[in-house]
């Protein structure tokens, strides 16, 4: 690396509010689960104690694989490591920054705790529990360094692992292997927080769960499980809520299970108990590597909504399909409507489209994503797939979508409209629906919505094609977490307004932590954020400067909600 790049890297690291300068001094905390050791970080803006790799459940190994997490009980000795990160749960190798060098171990049911200033049980600080994203297939707690939130908001932040992929969501529709182990892990982590966080100075009666993408969906899902009442009081779903596609379809679950069992030679076992024993005896890599992501994606390896792993109806944790429509007065929403709820998205959520189009599809449709995505891709692939999954083969609805997102403005504009459709149906419209359900005649809890339009200087997945416009999926995370920043070119560095980035980050940190502490993002030294109500649907636009608007994507919401509601009725009729 040349001297210029070294200087740029050093300067870029100052984006972080919580720049680490020194690590010293350990502290030991006695919790109901046992002794925990943490390490002091002296940072530019203050002091943080980090407690890394704290077990919240028994290791899910051997006979505990494909089972609900078992409580950790009380351990002997002292838990907590001096390293900055611990282990993440087993997953596919994912060749993207932040995913490609993760340390994986099946003994992964750990969480990390970050405490501002001194550790004292007398402090009674609000607590934020982060649930990471990654499509329920990738990621880990250790990717996220929350010192900005901890110091900027004077809150305790907990980041937690959970099982993913087959290990987290394989179901054989039998009580012996009912599935949803990853969601049970999240619940067990929240139970551990309830029982132990007071020892770190946290207030178990002021807990906010928050997450992004699949993490945002999980957060929303946890609010729809009445038995979670008392585990948390507030929820923030970032770029993901429980929606039409969050709960997997039985035929998809059967296909996934059959494919795995065939490839690991467990399919010929006589009954579920034998299958379970066979799977529990395998090396974990045999399970995680048996089926590729491309095996699970259809049609023609293009659609991320039809493959992979999502929660399932298990009859215990999830007793019914969460498809729309339901009245806001339905019993399933009673706990959800009792917690303060914030939900938001970015205006370029559809960047996942150009990231996921295979070379084969580009060749078939005669385009290159670096140059464009034609309308034909929407009309022949993504729109019919969405309609088929929702209501079956209804060409009129496909045509309605195709016409709505068609434009003659320019090739670039059409490419963005193709991406916009996926961002709308997967993220923005479901968020709108959930906010309306939450806020309608709600006298108990507050609702808030945001839209982020500020593009990131470090876009998720690397620089987008030149034609792409908007803030892409995941591009808000740098505003609230500290990430390792690789050296950028001098030309790109000169385009970044560091003062502007820091100011916006300060606002986001204050908004999020104010909400965690008071159920309201507003407070001193931040622009006003109007509450969301079902009539005006007001929301804040997070950019430079921060502004407000109302009724986000009203026409797209009307069109896609109509289809989603038809799909919900179809599912309820089938059940």
Secondary structure, 3 states (H helix, E strand, C coil): CCHHHHHHHHHHHCCCCCCEEEEEEEEEEEECCEEEEEEEEEECCEEEEEEEEEECECCCCHHHCCCCCCECCCCCCEECECCCCCCECCCCCCCCCCCCCCCECCCCCEEEEEEECCCCCCCCEEEEEEECCCCCCCCCHHHCECHHHHHHHCCEEEEECCCCHHHHHCCCCECCECCCHHHHHHHHHHHHHHHHHHHHCEEEEEEEEEEECHHHHHHHHHHCCHHHCCCCCEEEEECCCCCCCCCCCHHHHHHHHHHHHHHCCCCCCCCHHHHHHHHHCCCHHHHHCCCCCHHHCCCCCCCCCCCCCCCCCCCCCCCCCCCCCCCCCCHHHCCHHHCEEEEEEECECCHHHHHHCCHHHHHHCCCCCCCCCCHHHHHHHHHHHHHHHHHCCCHHHHHHHHHHCCCCCCHHHHHHHHHHHHHHHHHHHHHHHHHHHHHCCCCCCCEEEEEECCCCCCCCCCCCCCCCCCCECCCCHHHCCECCCCCCCHHHHHCCCHHHHHHHHHHHHHHHHHHHHHCCCCCCCCCCCCCCCCCCCEEEEECCCCEEEECCCHHHHHHHHHHHHHHHHHHHHHC
